[in-house]
Amino acid sequence: MKIPALVLFVLSSGSLILPSLSSAQNVPAHWSGTALVHGQQVPVNLDLSPATKDGHISGSLINAGESSISSSGELTGTHLLLHFDYFARKLEGTLTPQSFNGTFGTATGTPIPIELQPGALDQPTTAVVSDFAITGDWEIAVKSPKGESAWTLRVSPSGSRPPVKAVILRIDGDTGGLYGSFDAAANEYRVSHLSAAGAALYSLKPQQDGTLLVTNLLRDNQQWTARRPAEARKENLAPPTKTTDQTGVIDPSKPLQFSATSLAGETVTEADPRFKGKVVIVAIGGSWCPNCHDEAPFLVELYNRYHAKGLEIVDLSFEEEDELKDPQRLRAFIAKYHIPYTVLLAGTPEQLNSKLPQGRNLNCWPTAFFVGRDGLVKETHTGFSGPATEAAYTQLRQETEKLVQGLLN
């Protein structure tokens, strides 16, 4: 009898053969499914390009209008491997015309199981977001080790599918866009993403008193109450900390000093001739830091626009021990964003304060010190509100550019 082409069959030897999605075949472009993280199902959307004859393929993890594009990829028979080198992660598994079964993660972390099928992911029963008066800004009261007392939760219609977008703004940056819908059975919103930076999943549950119960479903014991800002003020709760108030320098009358190593092994300090008489942005970062990835394209823009007028940027990158020895992820980070300014290896994250002892309350990635032509710190910005924060991102860009222009003039 005939055996359907897409069904597993058994050779006389007894081995199983999977139907191949080789370069000679058309790979379905859109895939969806779930990742199993911390016992929770996180929605996943993956777009694949057609594979070339030699098996090269690219893929993008899609979160509404945001995407994480693979650095490289290979499709060999049924084996799919996508590298996201700029976060040192990979997606790997078995791809057939009907399914993908594999894992996502770093070489050292616990791999995340992922199951995908061609097509769009089914969404839970939804309701119009405005019916539940959830859109707009909320404040989440927290006791953060960084010293902040509140975060901002911003909820809006996403303008696409899924219909709800949320983002949490902390002093060190933001969660990135979280997308989801209202689950009528659970009487809560579930918003999430799975990007090259990793997975996130939150529930937002409206309460009878007008607050929201916010739960990080991928961590134990992370649940908070969100209030409208006016209600938080009535309860005498502190507002979110301003990004210019969090960090500074102990003695503003002394030049900011640093010493770090270039990727070529050269020691570079603030006294290097390239910085003399220049306006310098000293950016504290790390290639492991998602908000540093959000910040990098903007720093590249500033450098390209104002370098000829006297702007220099130096990225002091704090990396794990293995990355310091062989900075593959940092090199991929530099390549992805086409970074033209100086990038230095400054130490491990634990060494931040010992490497920059002039910092006051220096505890966030990213942090940017804006140094005038006289070598003194004029302003410090903590964190970075990325594109997912929309209005906050636009405001930060405008304020930063105005600051740089003022320092240059």
C-alpha positions as CSV (number, residue, x, y, z in Angstrom):
1,M,0.0,0.0,0.0
2,K,1.1,3.6,-0.4
3,I,2.6,5.5,2.5
4,P,1.7,9.2,2.7
5,A,4.8,11.4,2.1
6,L,4.5,13.3,5.4
7,V,4.1,10.2,7.6
8,L,6.9,8.5,9.5
9,F,7.9,5.3,8.0
10,V,10.1,2.4,9.0
11,L,13.0,1.1,7.0
12,S,13.7,-2.6,6.9
13,S,16.4,-2.0,9.5
14,G,13.8,-0.6,11.9
15,S,15.1,3.0,12.1
16,L,12.6,5.8,12.0
17,I,12.9,8.5,9.3
18,L,11.4,12.0,9.8
19,P,10.1,13.8,6.7
20,S,12.8,16.3,5.8
21,L,12.5,20.1,5.4
22,S,15.6,20.3,3.3
23,S,16.7,23.3,1.3
24,A,14.9,21.7,-1.7
25,Q,11.6,22.1,0.1
26,N,9.5,25.1,1.1
27,V,9.8,25.9,4.8
28,P,6.6,27.3,6.3
29,A,7.2,30.9,7.1
30,H,5.2,31.3,10.2
31,W,5.3,29.1,13.3
32,S,3.6,29.4,16.7
33,G,3.3,27.5,19.9
34,T,4.6,27.6,23.5
35,A,7.7,27.4,25.6
36,L,7.6,25.7,29.0
37,V,9.2,28.0,31.5
38,H,8.9,27.7,35.3
39,G,5.9,25.4,34.8
40,Q,4.2,28.0,32.7
41,Q,3.3,28.1,29.0
42,V,4.7,31.2,27.3
43,P,3.5,31.9,23.8
44,V,6.1,31.8,21.0
45,N,6.0,33.1,17.5
46,L,8.8,32.3,15.0
47,D,9.2,33.4,11.4
48,L,11.6,31.5,9.2
49,S,13.1,32.5,5.8
50,P,13.4,30.0,3.0
51,A,16.5,27.9,3.4
52,T,19.2,28.3,0.8
53,K,20.5,25.4,-1.2
54,D,23.5,25.0,1.2
55,G,21.1,24.9,4.2
56,H,21.5,28.5,5.5
57,I,18.4,29.8,7.1
58,S,17.4,32.8,9.2
59,G,14.7,33.2,11.8
60,S,13.0,35.9,13.9
61,L,11.3,35.6,17.3
62,I,8.2,37.8,16.9
63,N,6.5,39.7,19.6
64,A,3.8,41.8,18.0
65,G,5.8,44.6,16.2
66,E,9.1,43.6,17.8
67,S,11.5,41.0,16.5
68,S,14.7,39.3,17.5
69,I,16.6,38.2,14.3
70,S,19.0,35.3,14.4
71,S,22.7,36.0,13.8
72,S,22.9,32.8,11.7
73,G,21.2,29.5,11.1
74,E,21.4,26.1,9.5
75,L,18.8,23.6,8.4
76,T,20.4,20.2,7.9
77,G,17.7,17.6,7.1
78,T,15.3,18.0,10.0
79,H,17.8,19.7,12.3
80,L,17.2,23.4,12.8
81,L,19.8,25.5,14.6
82,L,19.3,29.3,15.0
83,H,22.0,31.3,16.7
84,F,21.3,34.5,18.6
85,D,24.9,35.3,19.3
86,Y,24.4,38.8,20.7
87,F,22.7,37.2,23.7
88,A,24.6,33.9,23.5
89,R,21.4,31.9,23.0
90,K,20.3,29.4,20.4
91,L,17.1,27.7,19.2
92,E,17.7,24.1,18.2
93,G,15.5,21.1,17.5
94,T,13.7,18.9,15.0
95,L,11.8,20.6,12.2
96,T,9.3,18.8,10.1
97,P,6.5,20.1,7.8
98,Q,4.1,19.7,10.7
99,S,6.0,20.6,13.9
100,F,9.1,21.9,15.6
101,N,10.3,20.3,18.8
102,G,13.4,21.7,20.5
103,T,14.9,24.0,23.0
104,F,16.0,27.6,23.5
105,G,18.6,29.0,25.8
106,T,22.3,29.5,26.6
107,A,25.1,27.0,26.7
108,T,25.2,27.1,30.5
109,G,21.6,27.6,31.5
110,T,18.7,25.2,31.7
111,P,17.3,24.8,28.2
112,I,13.7,25.9,27.6
113,P,11.5,23.3,25.8
114,I,9.6,24.7,22.8
115,E,6.9,23.1,20.7
116,L,5.7,24.9,17.5
117,Q,3.3,24.3,14.6
118,P,2.9,26.2,11.3
119,G,0.4,29.0,11.5
120,A,-0.9,31.4,14.1
121,L,-1.2,30.7,17.8
122,D,-4.7,30.3,19.2
123,Q,-5.5,33.1,21.7
124,P,-7.7,32.7,24.8
125,T,-11.1,34.3,24.9
126,T,-10.6,38.0,24.7
127,A,-12.4,41.2,25.7
128,V,-11.9,44.8,24.7
129,V,-9.2,46.2,27.0
130,S,-10.9,49.5,27.6
131,D,-13.9,47.7,29.1
132,F,-11.9,46.9,32.1
133,A,-10.4,50.4,32.5
134,I,-6.9,49.0,32.5
135,T,-5.3,51.2,29.9
136,G,-2.9,54.0,31.0
137,D,-0.3,54.3,33.8
138,W,-0.2,52.4,37.1
139,E,2.4,52.5,39.9
140,I,3.7,49.3,41.5
141,A,4.9,49.8,45.0
142,V,8.1,47.9,45.6
143,K,11.0,47.6,48.0
144,S,13.9,47.3,45.5
145,P,17.5,46.6,46.5
146,K,18.4,49.5,44.2
147,G,16.6,51.9,46.5
148,E,13.6,52.6,44.4
149,S,10.1,52.5,45.9
150,A,7.9,52.3,42.8
151,W,7.8,51.1,39.2
152,T,5.5,52.3,36.4
153,L,3.2,49.8,34.6
154,R,2.0,51.2,31.3
155,V,-0.9,49.4,29.5
156,S,-2.2,50.2,26.1
157,P,-4.0,48.6,23.1
158,S,-1.3,47.0,21.0
159,G,-2.8,48.0,17.7
160,S,-2.3,44.4,16.5
161,R,-2.8,40.8,17.6
162,P,-2.6,40.1,20.5
163,P,-4.6,43.1,21.5
164,V,-3.0,44.2,24.8
165,K,0.5,45.7,25.3
166,A,2.1,46.3,28.7
167,V,5.5,47.3,29.8
168,I,7.0,47.8,33.3
169,L,9.5,50.7,33.8
170,R,12.0,50.2,36.5
171,I,14.9,52.5,37.5
172,D,17.3,50.3,35.5
173,G,15.1,50.1,32.4
174,D,12.1,48.2,31.3
175,T,10.7,44.7,30.7
176,G,10.4,45.2,27.0
177,G,7.0,44.9,25.4
178,L,4.7,42.3,27.0
179,Y,1.8,41.3,24.7
180,G,-1.3,39.3,25.5
181,S,-5.1,39.4,26.0
182,F,-7.8,38.9,28.5
183,D,-8.4,35.3,29.7
184,A,-12.1,35.3,30.6
185,A,-11.9,32.0,32.4
186,A,-9.1,33.2,34.7
187,N,-10.5,36.8,34.9
188,E,-7.1,38.2,34.2
189,Y,-4.8,39.5,31.5
190,R,-1.8,37.5,30.6
191,V,1.0,39.4,28.9
192,S,4.4,37.9,27.8
193,H,7.2,37.8,25.3
194,L,9.9,35.3,24.2
195,S,12.8,37.2,22.6
196,A,16.5,36.7,22.1
197,A,16.8,38.2,25.6
198,G,14.7,35.4,27.2
199,A,11.1,34.9,28.4
200,A,8.7,37.0,30.4
201,L,5.1,36.3,31.6
202,Y,2.9,38.4,33.8
203,S,-0.7,38.3,34.9
204,L,-2.6,41.5,35.5
205,K,-5.8,40.8,37.6
206,P,-8.3,43.6,38.1
207,Q,-9.4,43.9,41.7
208,Q,-12.7,45.1,43.2
209,D,-11.0,48.1,44.8
210,G,-9.8,49.3,41.4
211,T,-6.2,48.1,41.8
212,L,-4.4,45.5,39.8
213,L,-2.7,42.4,41.2
214,V,0.5,42.0,39.2
215,T,2.3,38.6,39.3
216,N,5.5,37.6,37.7
217,L,4.6,34.0,36.7
218,L,8.2,33.0,35.9
219,R,9.5,33.8,39.4
220,D,8.5,32.6,42.9
221,N,7.0,35.1,45.3
222,Q,6.9,38.1,43.0
223,Q,3.5,39.6,43.3
224,W,2.6,43.3,43.7
225,T,-0.3,45.7,43.8
226,A,-0.6,48.4,41.1
227,R,-2.5,51.6,41.7
228,R,-3.3,54.6,39.6
229,P,-0.7,57.4,40.4
230,A,-3.4,59.6,42.0
231,E,-4.4,56.8,44.3
232,A,-0.8,56.1,45.2
233,R,-0.4,59.8,46.2
234,K,-3.5,59.6,48.4
235,E,-1.9,56.7,50.2
236,N,1.3,58.6,50.6
237,L,3.3,56.1,48.5
238,A,6.5,57.3,46.9
239,P,6.5,57.8,43.2
240,P,9.0,56.2,40.8
241,T,12.6,57.6,41.1
242,K,13.7,60.0,38.4
243,T,16.5,58.5,36.3
244,T,18.6,61.6,36.9
245,D,18.3,61.3,40.7
246,Q,19.3,57.7,41.2
247,T,23.1,57.8,40.7
248,G,25.8,60.5,40.7
249,V,29.4,61.0,41.7
250,I,30.7,61.4,45.2
251,D,32.7,64.5,44.4
252,P,31.5,66.4,41.3
253,S,34.6,68.6,41.4
254,K,36.9,65.7,40.5
255,P,37.2,64.3,37.0
256,L,35.7,60.8,36.4
257,Q,38.4,58.2,36.2
258,F,38.3,54.8,34.7
259,S,40.8,52.1,33.5
260,A,39.7,49.2,31.3
261,T,40.9,47.0,28.5
262,S,40.1,47.1,24.8
263,L,39.2,43.9,23.0
264,A,42.7,44.1,21.5
265,G,44.2,44.0,25.0
266,E,45.2,47.7,25.2
267,T,44.7,49.5,28.5
268,V,42.6,52.6,28.1
269,T,41.9,55.3,30.7
270,E,40.1,58.6,30.8
271,A,43.4,60.3,30.1
272,D,43.7,58.8,26.6
273,P,44.2,61.6,24.0
274,R,41.0,60.6,22.2
275,F,38.9,61.9,25.2
276,K,40.9,65.1,25.8
277,G,38.8,68.3,25.5
278,K,35.8,66.2,24.4
279,V,32.3,65.7,25.6
280,V,32.3,62.1,26.7
281,I,29.4,59.7,27.5
282,V,30.7,57.0,29.8
283,A,28.2,54.2,29.3
284,I,28.1,51.5,31.9
285,G,26.8,48.3,30.3
286,G,27.1,44.7,29.6
287,S,26.2,42.5,26.6
288,W,24.0,40.3,28.9
289,C,21.9,43.4,29.7
290,P,18.6,43.7,27.6
291,N,18.3,47.4,28.3
292,C,21.9,48.0,27.2
293,H,20.8,46.4,23.8
294,D,18.0,49.0,23.7
295,E,20.4,51.8,24.5
296,A,23.1,50.9,22.0
297,P,21.4,52.0,18.7
298,F,20.6,55.4,20.3
299,L,24.3,55.8,21.4
300,V,25.3,54.9,17.8
301,E,23.0,57.6,16.5
302,L,24.4,60.2,18.8
303,Y,28.0,59.3,18.0
304,N,27.4,59.4,14.2
305,R,25.6,62.7,14.5
306,Y,27.9,64.5,17.0
307,H,31.3,62.9,16.9
308,A,32.6,65.4,14.3
309,K,31.5,68.2,16.8
310,G,33.5,66.8,19.7
311,L,31.4,63.9,21.2
312,E,33.1,60.7,22.3
313,I,31.4,57.6,23.8
314,V,33.1,54.9,25.7
315,D,31.3,51.7,26.7
316,L,32.6,50.2,29.9
317,S,31.3,46.7,29.6
318,F,31.1,44.5,32.7
319,E,30.9,40.8,31.7
320,E,31.0,37.4,33.3
321,E,34.4,35.7,33.8
322,D,34.1,33.4,30.8
323,E,33.1,36.4,28.6
324,L,36.0,38.4,29.8
325,K,38.3,35.6,28.7
326,D,36.6,35.2,25.3
327,P,34.2,38.0,24.6
328,Q,32.2,36.3,21.8
329,R,28.8,37.7,22.9
330,L,30.3,41.2,23.3
331,R,31.8,41.0,19.8
332,A,28.4,39.9,18.4
333,F,26.8,42.8,20.3
334,I,29.2,45.2,18.7
335,A,28.6,43.7,15.2
336,K,24.8,43.7,15.5
337,Y,24.6,47.4,16.3
338,H,27.6,48.5,14.1
339,I,29.1,50.2,17.1
340,P,31.8,52.7,16.0
341,Y,32.7,54.1,19.5
342,T,35.2,52.7,22.0
343,V,34.1,49.5,23.8
344,L,36.2,48.3,26.8
345,L,36.2,45.3,29.1
346,A,35.9,46.8,32.6
347,G,35.5,43.8,34.8
348,T,32.7,41.6,36.2
349,P,29.3,43.0,37.3
350,E,30.4,42.3,40.9
351,Q,33.3,44.7,40.4
352,L,31.3,47.7,39.3
353,N,31.8,49.8,42.4
354,S,35.4,48.9,42.9
355,K,36.2,49.8,39.3
356,L,34.3,53.1,39.6
357,P,34.7,54.1,43.2
358,Q,33.6,57.7,42.4
359,G,30.1,56.6,41.7
360,R,27.4,57.3,44.2
361,N,24.6,54.7,44.5
362,L,25.9,53.1,41.3
363,N,23.9,49.9,41.0
364,C,22.2,49.8,37.6
365,W,22.8,48.7,34.1
366,P,22.9,50.7,32.0
367,T,24.1,54.0,33.6
368,A,25.4,56.9,31.6
369,F,27.8,59.6,32.9
370,F,27.7,62.7,30.8
371,V,31.2,64.3,31.1
372,G,31.9,67.9,29.9
373,R,35.0,69.1,28.1
374,D,36.6,69.8,31.4
375,G,36.4,66.1,32.5
376,L,33.7,66.7,35.1
377,V,30.4,64.8,35.3
378,K,27.6,67.2,34.4
379,E,24.7,64.7,34.6
380,T,24.0,61.0,35.2
381,H,21.2,59.0,33.6
382,T,20.3,55.6,35.2
383,G,18.6,52.9,33.1
384,F,17.2,53.3,29.6
385,S,13.6,53.4,28.6
386,G,13.6,51.4,25.4
387,P,11.3,51.5,22.3
388,A,8.6,49.5,24.0
389,T,8.0,52.4,26.4
390,E,7.0,54.6,23.5
391,A,6.4,58.1,25.0
392,A,9.1,57.6,27.6
393,Y,11.6,56.5,24.9
394,T,10.8,59.5,22.8
395,Q,11.1,61.8,25.8
396,L,14.5,60.3,26.8
397,R,15.9,60.6,23.3
398,Q,14.8,64.3,23.2
399,E,16.2,65.2,26.6
400,T,19.5,63.3,26.0
401,E,20.1,64.9,22.6
402,K,19.4,68.4,24.1
403,L,21.9,67.7,26.9
404,V,24.6,66.6,24.5
405,Q,24.0,69.6,22.3
406,G,24.3,71.9,25.4
407,L,27.5,70.3,26.5
408,L,29.0,70.5,23.0
409,N,28.2,74.2,22.8
